[in-house]
Amino acid sequence: MPVIQNVRCPNCGSLAERHHLESNQLIRTQCSNCDYLMITCSKTGRVIEAYAPGIYARR
């Protein structure tokens, strides 16, 4: 059963949800306000998938 936390979105600061998916060893943070998404491995901390509109990668 996933554990769900209410957290602040690192992209826009509004309320977001963090889902701890123990069976898959994943943590998914998502914000419905700005469409932010970050999926990380709970064991290693590595980023599996990320989408953050308004944040640009450095070249």
PDBQT receptor file of N, H, CA, C and O in Angstrom, charges set to zero:
ATOM      1  N   MET A   1       0.844  -1.181   0.000  1.00  0.00    +0.000 N 
ATOM      2  CA  MET A   1       0.000   0.000   0.000  1.00  0.00    +0.000 C 
ATOM      3  C   MET A   1       0.891   1.247   0.000  1.00  0.00    +0.000 C 
ATOM      4  O   MET A   1       1.775   1.373   0.847  1.00  0.00    +0.000 OA
ATOM      5  N   PRO A   2       0.666   2.160  -0.935  1.00  0.00    +0.000 N 
ATOM      6  CA  PRO A   2       1.507   3.355  -1.005  1.00  0.00    +0.000 C 
ATOM      7  C   PRO A   2       1.222   4.323   0.147  1.00  0.00    +0.000 C 
ATOM      8  O   PRO A   2       0.087   4.446   0.608  1.00  0.00    +0.000 OA
ATOM      9  N   VAL A   3       2.265   4.997   0.594  1.00  0.00    +0.000 N 
ATOM     10  H   VAL A   3       3.186   4.897   0.220  1.00  0.00    +0.000 HD
ATOM     11  CA  VAL A   3       2.147   6.047   1.603  1.00  0.00    +0.000 C 
ATOM     12  C   VAL A   3       2.154   7.372   0.856  1.00  0.00    +0.000 C 
ATOM     13  O   VAL A   3       3.021   7.607   0.015  1.00  0.00    +0.000 OA
ATOM     14  N   ILE A   4       1.190   8.241   1.157  1.00  0.00    +0.000 N 
ATOM     15  H   ILE A   4       0.486   8.050   1.840  1.00  0.00    +0.000 HD
ATOM     16  CA  ILE A   4       1.070   9.523   0.460  1.00  0.00    +0.000 C 
ATOM     17  C   ILE A   4       1.292  10.653   1.456  1.00  0.00    +0.000 C 
ATOM     18  O   ILE A   4       0.657  10.702   2.510  1.00  0.00    +0.000 OA
ATOM     19  N   GLN A   5       2.212  11.571   1.106  1.00  0.00    +0.000 N 
ATOM     20  H   GLN A   5       2.728  11.531   0.250  1.00  0.00    +0.000 HD
ATOM     21  CA  GLN A   5       2.493  12.751   1.916  1.00  0.00    +0.000 C 
ATOM     22  C   GLN A   5       2.111  14.000   1.140  1.00  0.00    +0.000 C 
ATOM     23  O   GLN A   5       2.228  14.039  -0.085  1.00  0.00    +0.000 OA
ATOM     24  N   ASN A   6       1.659  15.013   1.849  1.00  0.00    +0.000 N 
ATOM     25  H   ASN A   6       1.564  14.982   2.844  1.00  0.00    +0.000 HD
ATOM     26  CA  ASN A   6       1.465  16.331   1.249  1.00  0.00    +0.000 C 
ATOM     27  C   ASN A   6       2.741  17.129   1.488  1.00  0.00    +0.000 C 
ATOM     28  O   ASN A   6       3.179  17.289   2.628  1.00  0.00    +0.000 OA
ATOM     29  N   VAL A   7       3.330  17.628   0.411  1.00  0.00    +0.000 N 
ATOM     30  H   VAL A   7       2.974  17.498  -0.515  1.00  0.00    +0.000 HD
ATOM     31  CA  VAL A   7       4.580  18.401   0.466  1.00  0.00    +0.000 C 
ATOM     32  C   VAL A   7       4.421  19.639  -0.395  1.00  0.00    +0.000 C 
ATOM     33  O   VAL A   7       3.438  19.776  -1.124  1.00  0.00    +0.000 OA
ATOM     34  N   ARG A   8       5.382  20.532  -0.312  1.00  0.00    +0.000 N 
ATOM     35  H   ARG A   8       6.180  20.421   0.280  1.00  0.00    +0.000 HD
ATOM     36  CA  ARG A   8       5.409  21.702  -1.186  1.00  0.00    +0.000 C 
ATOM     37  C   ARG A   8       6.128  21.344  -2.474  1.00  0.00    +0.000 C 
ATOM     38  O   ARG A   8       7.157  20.668  -2.457  1.00  0.00    +0.000 OA
ATOM     39  N   CYS A   9       5.584  21.799  -3.578  1.00  0.00    +0.000 N 
ATOM     40  H   CYS A   9       4.748  22.348  -3.592  1.00  0.00    +0.000 HD
ATOM     41  CA  CYS A   9       6.192  21.541  -4.885  1.00  0.00    +0.000 C 
ATOM     42  C   CYS A   9       7.505  22.314  -4.995  1.00  0.00    +0.000 C 
ATOM     43  O   CYS A   9       7.533  23.518  -4.739  1.00  0.00    +0.000 OA
ATOM     44  N   PRO A  10       8.599  21.635  -5.375  1.00  0.00    +0.000 N 
ATOM     45  CA  PRO A  10       9.862  22.349  -5.534  1.00  0.00    +0.000 C 
ATOM     46  C   PRO A  10       9.885  23.277  -6.755  1.00  0.00    +0.000 C 
ATOM     47  O   PRO A  10      10.783  24.110  -6.883  1.00  0.00    +0.000 OA
ATOM     48  N   ASN A  11       8.914  23.137  -7.637  1.00  0.00    +0.000 N 
ATOM     49  H   ASN A  11       8.185  22.460  -7.533  1.00  0.00    +0.000 HD
ATOM     50  CA  ASN A  11       8.853  23.963  -8.847  1.00  0.00    +0.000 C 
ATOM     51  C   ASN A  11       8.053  25.249  -8.625  1.00  0.00    +0.000 C 
ATOM     52  O   ASN A  11       8.518  26.335  -8.973  1.00  0.00    +0.000 OA
ATOM     53  N   CYS A  12       6.850  25.132  -8.046  1.00  0.00    +0.000 N 
ATOM     54  H   CYS A  12       6.473  24.250  -7.763  1.00  0.00    +0.000 HD
ATOM     55  CA  CYS A  12       5.983  26.308  -7.908  1.00  0.00    +0.000 C 
ATOM     56  C   CYS A  12       5.617  26.656  -6.468  1.00  0.00    +0.000 C 
ATOM     57  O   CYS A  12       5.112  27.750  -6.213  1.00  0.00    +0.000 OA
ATOM     58  N   GLY A  13       5.861  25.754  -5.526  1.00  0.00    +0.000 N 
ATOM     59  H   GLY A  13       6.271  24.866  -5.733  1.00  0.00    +0.000 HD
ATOM     60  CA  GLY A  13       5.585  26.039  -4.122  1.00  0.00    +0.000 C 
ATOM     61  C   GLY A  13       4.191  25.698  -3.648  1.00  0.00    +0.000 C 
ATOM     62  O   GLY A  13       3.910  25.812  -2.455  1.00  0.00    +0.000 OA
ATOM     63  N   SER A  14       3.310  25.285  -4.538  1.00  0.00    +0.000 N 
ATOM     64  H   SER A  14       3.538  25.192  -5.507  1.00  0.00    +0.000 HD
ATOM     65  CA  SER A  14       1.955  24.916  -4.111  1.00  0.00    +0.000 C 
ATOM     66  C   SER A  14       1.977  23.505  -3.519  1.00  0.00    +0.000 C 
ATOM     67  O   SER A  14       3.006  22.830  -3.540  1.00  0.00    +0.000 OA
ATOM     68  N   LEU A  15       0.837  23.071  -2.994  1.00  0.00    +0.000 N 
ATOM     69  H   LEU A  15       0.000  23.619  -2.977  1.00  0.00    +0.000 HD
ATOM     70  CA  LEU A  15       0.771  21.734  -2.408  1.00  0.00    +0.000 C 
ATOM     71  C   LEU A  15       0.889  20.664  -3.485  1.00  0.00    +0.000 C 
ATOM     72  O   LEU A  15       0.252  20.744  -4.535  1.00  0.00    +0.000 OA
ATOM     73  N   ALA A  16       1.713  19.667  -3.205  1.00  0.00    +0.000 N 
ATOM     74  H   ALA A  16       2.231  19.603  -2.352  1.00  0.00    +0.000 HD
ATOM     75  CA  ALA A  16       1.943  18.549  -4.118  1.00  0.00    +0.000 C 
ATOM     76  C   ALA A  16       1.824  17.260  -3.306  1.00  0.00    +0.000 C 
ATOM     77  O   ALA A  16       1.690  17.301  -2.083  1.00  0.00    +0.000 OA
ATOM     78  N   GLU A  17       1.873  16.136  -3.979  1.00  0.00    +0.000 N 
ATOM     79  H   GLU A  17       1.982  16.102  -4.973  1.00  0.00    +0.000 HD
ATOM     80  CA  GLU A  17       1.799  14.833  -3.318  1.00  0.00    +0.000 C 
ATOM     81  C   GLU A  17       3.072  14.051  -3.553  1.00  0.00    +0.000 C 
ATOM     82  O   GLU A  17       3.631  14.065  -4.649  1.00  0.00    +0.000 OA
ATOM     83  N   ARG A  18       3.525  13.368  -2.515  1.00  0.00    +0.000 N 
ATOM     84  H   ARG A  18       3.071  13.356  -1.624  1.00  0.00    +0.000 HD
ATOM     85  CA  ARG A  18       4.667  12.466  -2.632  1.00  0.00    +0.000 C 
ATOM     86  C   ARG A  18       4.172  11.065  -2.293  1.00  0.00    +0.000 C 
ATOM     87  O   ARG A  18       3.697  10.807  -1.187  1.00  0.00    +0.000 OA
ATOM     88  N   HIS A  19       4.293  10.168  -3.266  1.00  0.00    +0.000 N 
ATOM     89  H   HIS A  19       4.679  10.377  -4.164  1.00  0.00    +0.000 HD
ATOM     90  CA  HIS A  19       3.840   8.790  -3.121  1.00  0.00    +0.000 C 
ATOM     91  C   HIS A  19       5.049   7.884  -2.908  1.00  0.00    +0.000 C 
ATOM     92  O   HIS A  19       5.951   7.850  -3.745  1.00  0.00    +0.000 OA
ATOM     93  N   HIS A  20       5.075   7.164  -1.813  1.00  0.00    +0.000 N 
ATOM     94  H   HIS A  20       4.342   7.193  -1.133  1.00  0.00    +0.000 HD
ATOM     95  CA  HIS A  20       6.136   6.194  -1.536  1.00  0.00    +0.000 C 
ATOM     96  C   HIS A  20       5.604   4.824  -1.948  1.00  0.00    +0.000 C 
ATOM     97  O   HIS A  20       4.754   4.250  -1.266  1.00  0.00    +0.000 OA
ATOM     98  N   LEU A  21       6.101   4.310  -3.054  1.00  0.00    +0.000 N 
ATOM     99  H   LEU A  21       6.791   4.776  -3.608  1.00  0.00    +0.000 HD
ATOM    100  CA  LEU A  21       5.650   3.034  -3.602  1.00  0.00    +0.000 C 
ATOM    101  C   LEU A  21       6.654   1.956  -3.190  1.00  0.00    +0.000 C 
ATOM    102  O   LEU A  21       7.606   1.668  -3.915  1.00  0.00    +0.000 OA
ATOM    103  N   GLU A  22       6.427   1.373  -2.025  1.00  0.00    +0.000 N 
ATOM    104  H   GLU A  22       5.654   1.608  -1.436  1.00  0.00    +0.000 HD
ATOM    105  CA  GLU A  22       7.377   0.439  -1.424  1.00  0.00    +0.000 C 
ATOM    106  C   GLU A  22       7.594  -0.806  -2.276  1.00  0.00    +0.000 C 
ATOM    107  O   GLU A  22       8.713  -1.314  -2.346  1.00  0.00    +0.000 OA
ATOM    108  N   SER A  23       6.552  -1.304  -2.921  1.00  0.00    +0.000 N 
ATOM    109  H   SER A  23       5.643  -0.892  -2.865  1.00  0.00    +0.000 HD
ATOM    110  CA  SER A  23       6.676  -2.539  -3.696  1.00  0.00    +0.000 C 
ATOM    111  C   SER A  23       7.616  -2.378  -4.884  1.00  0.00    +0.000 C 
ATOM    112  O   SER A  23       8.277  -3.338  -5.281  1.00  0.00    +0.000 OA
ATOM    113  N   ASN A  24       7.686  -1.175  -5.457  1.00  0.00    +0.000 N 
ATOM    114  H   ASN A  24       7.149  -0.396  -5.134  1.00  0.00    +0.000 HD
ATOM    115  CA  ASN A  24       8.563  -0.912  -6.603  1.00  0.00    +0.000 C 
ATOM    116  C   ASN A  24       9.823  -0.153  -6.209  1.00  0.00    +0.000 C 
ATOM    117  O   ASN A  24      10.667   0.121  -7.062  1.00  0.00    +0.000 OA
ATOM    118  N   GLN A  25       9.967   0.192  -4.926  1.00  0.00    +0.000 N 
ATOM    119  H   GLN A  25       9.282  -0.030  -4.233  1.00  0.00    +0.000 HD
ATOM    120  CA  GLN A  25      11.084   0.992  -4.414  1.00  0.00    +0.000 C 
ATOM    121  C   GLN A  25      11.190   2.329  -5.144  1.00  0.00    +0.000 C 
ATOM    122  O   GLN A  25      12.279   2.751  -5.534  1.00  0.00    +0.000 OA
ATOM    123  N   LEU A  26      10.032   2.997  -5.324  1.00  0.00    +0.000 N 
ATOM    124  H   LEU A  26       9.148   2.654  -5.007  1.00  0.00    +0.000 HD
ATOM    125  CA  LEU A  26       9.987   4.277  -6.018  1.00  0.00    +0.000 C 
ATOM    126  C   LEU A  26       9.354   5.344  -5.140  1.00  0.00    +0.000 C 
ATOM    127  O   LEU A  26       8.530   5.046  -4.276  1.00  0.00    +0.000 OA
ATOM    128  N   ILE A  27       9.745   6.579  -5.368  1.00  0.00    +0.000 N 
ATOM    129  H   ILE A  27      10.415   6.822  -6.070  1.00  0.00    +0.000 HD
ATOM    130  CA  ILE A  27       9.102   7.739  -4.760  1.00  0.00    +0.000 C 
ATOM    131  C   ILE A  27       8.681   8.656  -5.901  1.00  0.00    +0.000 C 
ATOM    132  O   ILE A  27       9.511   9.076  -6.708  1.00  0.00    +0.000 OA
ATOM    133  N   ARG A  28       7.392   8.963  -5.964  1.00  0.00    +0.000 N 
ATOM    134  H   ARG A  28       6.718   8.622  -5.308  1.00  0.00    +0.000 HD
ATOM    135  CA  ARG A  28       6.858   9.817  -7.031  1.00  0.00    +0.000 C 
ATOM    136  C   ARG A  28       6.320  11.100  -6.406  1.00  0.00    +0.000 C 
ATOM    137  O   ARG A  28       5.416  11.060  -5.571  1.00  0.00    +0.000 OA
ATOM    138  N   THR A  29       6.874  12.226  -6.811  1.00  0.00    +0.000 N 
ATOM    139  H   THR A  29       7.608  12.259  -7.489  1.00  0.00    +0.000 HD
ATOM    140  CA  THR A  29       6.398  13.531  -6.361  1.00  0.00    +0.000 C 
ATOM    141  C   THR A  29       5.731  14.199  -7.546  1.00  0.00    +0.000 C 
ATOM    142  O   THR A  29       6.321  14.310  -8.621  1.00  0.00    +0.000 OA
ATOM    143  N   GLN A  30       4.487  14.647  -7.346  1.00  0.00    +0.000 N 
ATOM    144  H   GLN A  30       4.008  14.557  -6.473  1.00  0.00    +0.000 HD
ATOM    145  CA  GLN A  30       3.736  15.237  -8.447  1.00  0.00    +0.000 C 
ATOM    146  C   GLN A  30       2.921  16.422  -7.965  1.00  0.00    +0.000 C 
ATOM    147  O   GLN A  30       2.404  16.434  -6.848  1.00  0.00    +0.000 OA
ATOM    148  N   CYS A  31       2.818  17.421  -8.837  1.00  0.00    +0.000 N 
ATOM    149  H   CYS A  31       3.239  17.411  -9.744  1.00  0.00    +0.000 HD
ATOM    150  CA  CYS A  31       2.047  18.624  -8.550  1.00  0.00    +0.000 C 
ATOM    151  C   CYS A  31       1.022  18.817  -9.665  1.00  0.00    +0.000 C 
ATOM    152  O   CYS A  31       1.383  18.903 -10.839  1.00  0.00    +0.000 OA
ATOM    153  N   SER A  32      -0.231  18.883  -9.300  1.00  0.00    +0.000 N 
ATOM    154  H   SER A  32      -0.524  18.813  -8.346  1.00  0.00    +0.000 HD
ATOM    155  CA  SER A  32      -1.282  19.073 -10.301  1.00  0.00    +0.000 C 
ATOM    156  C   SER A  32      -1.392  20.538 -10.729  1.00  0.00    +0.000 C 
ATOM    157  O   SER A  32      -1.990  20.837 -11.763  1.00  0.00    +0.000 OA
ATOM    158  N   ASN A  33      -0.823  21.446  -9.949  1.00  0.00    +0.000 N 
ATOM    159  H   ASN A  33      -0.337  21.204  -9.109  1.00  0.00    +0.000 HD
ATOM    160  CA  ASN A  33      -0.901  22.867 -10.272  1.00  0.00    +0.000 C 
ATOM    161  C   ASN A  33       0.018  23.247 -11.440  1.00  0.00    +0.000 C 
ATOM    162  O   ASN A  33      -0.399  23.970 -12.345  1.00  0.00    +0.000 OA
ATOM    163  N   CYS A  34       1.262  22.763 -11.422  1.00  0.00    +0.000 N 
ATOM    164  H   CYS A  34       1.600  22.176 -10.687  1.00  0.00    +0.000 HD
ATOM    165  CA  CYS A  34       2.224  23.149 -12.472  1.00  0.00    +0.000 C 
ATOM    166  C   CYS A  34       2.689  21.965 -13.315  1.00  0.00    +0.000 C 
ATOM    167  O   CYS A  34       3.545  22.135 -14.182  1.00  0.00    +0.000 OA
ATOM    168  N   ASP A  35       2.149  20.774 -13.082  1.00  0.00    +0.000 N 
ATOM    169  H   ASP A  35       1.454  20.635 -12.377  1.00  0.00    +0.000 HD
ATOM    170  CA  ASP A  35       2.463  19.577 -13.858  1.00  0.00    +0.000 C 
ATOM    171  C   ASP A  35       3.876  19.049 -13.590  1.00  0.00    +0.000 C 
ATOM    172  O   ASP A  35       4.456  18.389 -14.452  1.00  0.00    +0.000 OA
ATOM    173  N   TYR A  36       4.442  19.330 -12.404  1.00  0.00    +0.000 N 
ATOM    174  H   TYR A  36       3.971  19.866 -11.704  1.00  0.00    +0.000 HD
ATOM    175  CA  TYR A  36       5.760  18.832 -12.012  1.00  0.00    +0.000 C 
ATOM    176  C   TYR A  36       5.669  17.332 -11.727  1.00  0.00    +0.000 C 
ATOM    177  O   TYR A  36       4.682  16.863 -11.161  1.00  0.00    +0.000 OA
ATOM    178  N   LEU A  37       6.698  16.585 -12.118  1.00  0.00    +0.000 N 
ATOM    179  H   LEU A  37       7.500  16.967 -12.578  1.00  0.00    +0.000 HD
ATOM    180  CA  LEU A  37       6.780  15.150 -11.834  1.00  0.00    +0.000 C 
ATOM    181  C   LEU A  37       8.237  14.772 -11.617  1.00  0.00    +0.000 C 
ATOM    182  O   LEU A  37       9.109  15.141 -12.404  1.00  0.00    +0.000 OA
ATOM    183  N   MET A  38       8.493  14.031 -10.539  1.00  0.00    +0.000 N 
ATOM    184  H   MET A  38       7.785  13.732  -9.900  1.00  0.00    +0.000 HD
ATOM    185  CA  MET A  38       9.834  13.498 -10.281  1.00  0.00    +0.000 C 
ATOM    186  C   MET A  38       9.660  12.100  -9.694  1.00  0.00    +0.000 C 
ATOM    187  O   MET A  38       9.006  11.922  -8.666  1.00  0.00    +0.000 OA
ATOM    188  N   ILE A  39      10.251  11.118 -10.356  1.00  0.00    +0.000 N 
ATOM    189  H   ILE A  39      10.783  11.262 -11.190  1.00  0.00    +0.000 HD
ATOM    190  CA  ILE A  39      10.219   9.742  -9.870  1.00  0.00    +0.000 C 
ATOM    191  C   ILE A  39      11.652   9.333  -9.576  1.00  0.00    +0.000 C 
ATOM    192  O   ILE A  39      12.514   9.384 -10.453  1.00  0.00    +0.000 OA
ATOM    193  N   THR A  40      11.905   8.926  -8.332  1.00  0.00    +0.000 N 
ATOM    194  H   THR A  40      11.205   8.884  -7.619  1.00  0.00    +0.000 HD
ATOM    195  CA  THR A  40      13.239   8.528  -7.921  1.00  0.00    +0.000 C 
ATOM    196  C   THR A  40      13.213   7.136  -7.303  1.00  0.00    +0.000 C 
ATOM    197  O   THR A  40      12.175   6.671  -6.830  1.00  0.00    +0.000 OA
ATOM    198  N   CYS A  41      14.355   6.487  -7.313  1.00  0.00    +0.000 N 
ATOM    199  H   CYS A  41      15.198   6.864  -7.696  1.00  0.00    +0.000 HD
ATOM    200  CA  CYS A  41      14.514   5.198  -6.659  1.00  0.00    +0.000 C 
ATOM    201  C   CYS A  41      14.698   5.456  -5.170  1.00  0.00    +0.000 C 
ATOM    202  O   CYS A  41      15.569   6.239  -4.789  1.00  0.00    +0.000 OA
ATOM    203  N   SER A  42      13.905   4.821  -4.323  1.00  0.00    +0.000 N 
ATOM    204  H   SER A  42      13.197   4.185  -4.633  1.00  0.00    +0.000 HD
ATOM    205  CA  SER A  42      14.005   5.063  -2.888  1.00  0.00    +0.000 C 
ATOM    206  C   SER A  42      15.245   4.416  -2.293  1.00  0.00    +0.000 C 
ATOM    207  O   SER A  42      15.671   4.788  -1.200  1.00  0.00    +0.000 OA
ATOM    208  N   LYS A  43      15.824   3.464  -2.988  1.00  0.00    +0.000 N 
ATOM    209  H   LYS A  43      15.478   3.162  -3.876  1.00  0.00    +0.000 HD
ATOM    210  CA  LYS A  43      17.012   2.777  -2.490  1.00  0.00    +0.000 C 
ATOM    211  C   LYS A  43      18.294   3.543  -2.821  1.00  0.00    +0.000 C 
ATOM    212  O   LYS A  43      19.165   3.688  -1.963  1.00  0.00    +0.000 OA
ATOM    213  N   THR A  44      18.418   4.034  -4.053  1.00  0.00    +0.000 N 
ATOM    214  H   THR A  44      17.711   3.916  -4.751  1.00  0.00    +0.000 HD
ATOM    215  CA  THR A  44      19.650   4.686  -4.496  1.00  0.00    +0.000 C 
ATOM    216  C   THR A  44      19.527   6.205  -4.590  1.00  0.00    +0.000 C 
ATOM    217  O   THR A  44      20.544   6.899  -4.568  1.00  0.00    +0.000 OA
ATOM    218  N   GLY A  45      18.305   6.740  -4.693  1.00  0.00    +0.000 N 
ATOM    219  H   GLY A  45      17.479   6.176  -4.711  1.00  0.00    +0.000 HD
ATOM    220  CA  GLY A  45      18.100   8.169  -4.852  1.00  0.00    +0.000 C 
ATOM    221  C   GLY A  45      18.247   8.648  -6.293  1.00  0.00    +0.000 C 
ATOM    222  O   GLY A  45      18.140   9.844  -6.561  1.00  0.00    +0.000 OA
ATOM    223  N   ARG A  46      18.488   7.737  -7.207  1.00  0.00    +0.000 N 
ATOM    224  H   ARG A  46      18.575   6.765  -6.989  1.00  0.00    +0.000 HD
ATOM    225  CA  ARG A  46      18.648   8.117  -8.617  1.00  0.00    +0.000 C 
ATOM    226  C   ARG A  46      17.311   8.510  -9.233  1.00  0.00    +0.000 C 
ATOM    227  O   ARG A  46      16.265   7.954  -8.897  1.00  0.00    +0.000 OA
ATOM    228  N   VAL A  47      17.371   9.477 -10.138  1.00  0.00    +0.000 N 
ATOM    229  H   VAL A  47      18.221   9.928 -10.410  1.00  0.00    +0.000 HD
ATOM    230  CA  VAL A  47      16.172   9.952 -10.827  1.00  0.00    +0.000 C 
ATOM    231  C   VAL A  47      15.830   8.980 -11.946  1.00  0.00    +0.000 C 
ATOM    232  O   VAL A  47      16.670   8.669 -12.791  1.00  0.00    +0.000 OA
ATOM    233  N   ILE A  48      14.595   8.506 -11.946  1.00  0.00    +0.000 N 
ATOM    234  H   ILE A  48      13.912   8.759 -11.260  1.00  0.00    +0.000 HD
ATOM    235  CA  ILE A  48      14.102   7.597 -12.975  1.00  0.00    +0.000 C 
ATOM    236  C   ILE A  48      13.447   8.399 -14.100  1.00  0.00    +0.000 C 
ATOM    237  O   ILE A  48      13.690   8.157 -15.282  1.00  0.00    +0.000 OA
ATOM    238  N   GLU A  49      12.613   9.358 -13.702  1.00  0.00    +0.000 N 
ATOM    239  H   GLU A  49      12.415   9.556 -12.742  1.00  0.00    +0.000 HD
ATOM    240  CA  GLU A  49      11.910  10.202 -14.675  1.00  0.00    +0.000 C 
ATOM    241  C   GLU A  49      11.669  11.557 -14.040  1.00  0.00    +0.000 C 
ATOM    242  O   GLU A  49      11.412  11.649 -12.840  1.00  0.00    +0.000 OA
ATOM    243  N   ALA A  50      11.751  12.608 -14.842  1.00  0.00    +0.000 N 
ATOM    244  H   ALA A  50      11.960  12.533 -15.817  1.00  0.00    +0.000 HD
ATOM    245  CA  ALA A  50      11.515  13.952 -14.325  1.00  0.00    +0.000 C 
ATOM    246  C   ALA A  50      10.905  14.829 -15.402  1.00  0.00    +0.000 C 
ATOM    247  O   ALA A  50      11.260  14.739 -16.578  1.00  0.00    +0.000 OA
ATOM    248  N   TYR A  51       9.975  15.685 -14.976  1.00  0.00    +0.000 N 
ATOM    249  H   TYR A  51       9.687  15.759 -14.021  1.00  0.00    +0.000 HD
ATOM    250  CA  TYR A  51       9.370  16.662 -15.864  1.00  0.00    +0.000 C 
ATOM    251  C   TYR A  51       9.030  17.872 -15.028  1.00  0.00    +0.000 C 
ATOM    252  O   TYR A  51       8.254  17.770 -14.078  1.00  0.00    +0.000 OA
ATOM    253  N   ALA A  52       9.588  19.000 -15.361  1.00  0.00    +0.000 N 
ATOM    254  H   ALA A  52      10.217  19.083 -16.134  1.00  0.00    +0.000 HD
ATOM    255  CA  ALA A  52       9.327  20.218 -14.615  1.00  0.00    +0.000 C 
ATOM    256  C   ALA A  52       9.251  21.386 -15.581  1.00  0.00    +0.000 C 
ATOM    257  O   ALA A  52      10.287  21.938 -15.952  1.00  0.00    +0.000 OA
ATOM    258  N   PRO A  53       8.049  21.782 -16.000  1.00  0.00    +0.000 N 
ATOM    259  CA  PRO A  53       7.931  22.923 -16.899  1.00  0.00    +0.000 C 
ATOM    260  C   PRO A  53       8.437  24.185 -16.204  1.00  0.00    +0.000 C 
ATOM    261  O   PRO A  53       8.143  24.428 -15.034  1.00  0.00    +0.000 OA
ATOM    262  N   GLY A  54       9.189  24.966 -16.934  1.00  0.00    +0.000 N 
ATOM    263  H   GLY A  54       9.428  24.769 -17.885  1.00  0.00    +0.000 HD
ATOM    264  CA  GLY A  54       9.722  26.203 -16.381  1.00  0.00    +0.000 C 
ATOM    265  C   GLY A  54      11.121  26.066 -15.798  1.00  0.00    +0.000 C 
ATOM    266  O   GLY A  54      11.760  27.074 -15.496  1.00  0.00    +0.000 OA
ATOM    267  N   ILE A  55      11.612  24.837 -15.634  1.00  0.00    +0.000 N 
ATOM    268  H   ILE A  55      11.093  24.018 -15.880  1.00  0.00    +0.000 HD
ATOM    269  CA  ILE A  55      12.973  24.625 -15.174  1.00  0.00    +0.000 C 
ATOM    270  C   ILE A  55      13.752  24.072 -16.366  1.00  0.00    +0.000 C 
ATOM    271  O   ILE A  55      13.415  23.027 -16.922  1.00  0.00    +0.000 OA
ATOM    272  N   TYR A  56      14.792  24.794 -16.739  1.00  0.00    +0.000 N 
ATOM    273  H   TYR A  56      15.066  25.643 -16.288  1.00  0.00    +0.000 HD
ATOM    274  CA  TYR A  56      15.549  24.399 -17.923  1.00  0.00    +0.000 C 
ATOM    275  C   TYR A  56      16.891  23.790 -17.539  1.00  0.00    +0.000 C 
ATOM    276  O   TYR A  56      17.544  24.260 -16.608  1.00  0.00    +0.000 OA
ATOM    277  N   ALA A  57      17.296  22.765 -18.242  1.00  0.00    +0.000 N 
ATOM    278  H   ALA A  57      16.765  22.383 -18.999  1.00  0.00    +0.000 HD
ATOM    279  CA  ALA A  57      18.586  22.123 -17.982  1.00  0.00    +0.000 C 
ATOM    280  C   ALA A  57      19.712  23.027 -18.473  1.00  0.00    +0.000 C 
ATOM    281  O   ALA A  57      19.574  23.727 -19.476  1.00  0.00    +0.000 OA
ATOM    282  N   ARG A  58      20.809  22.998 -17.760  1.00  0.00    +0.000 N 
ATOM    283  H   ARG A  58      20.921  22.430 -16.945  1.00  0.00    +0.000 HD
ATOM    284  CA  ARG A  58      21.982  23.767 -18.187  1.00  0.00    +0.000 C 
ATOM    285  C   ARG A  58      22.636  23.090 -19.358  1.00  0.00    +0.000 C 
ATOM    286  O   ARG A  58      22.624  21.863 -19.459  1.00  0.00    +0.000 OA
ATOM    287  N   ARG A  59      23.203  23.869 -20.241  1.00  0.00    +0.000 N 
ATOM    288  H   ARG A  59      23.213  24.865 -20.159  1.00  0.00    +0.000 HD
ATOM    289  CA  ARG A  59      23.864  23.294 -21.421  1.00  0.00    +0.000 C 
ATOM    290  C   ARG A  59      25.321  23.094 -21.156  1.00  0.00    +0.000 C 
ATOM    291  O   ARG A  59      26.048  22.620 -22.029  1.00  0.00    +0.000 OA
TER     292      ARG A  59
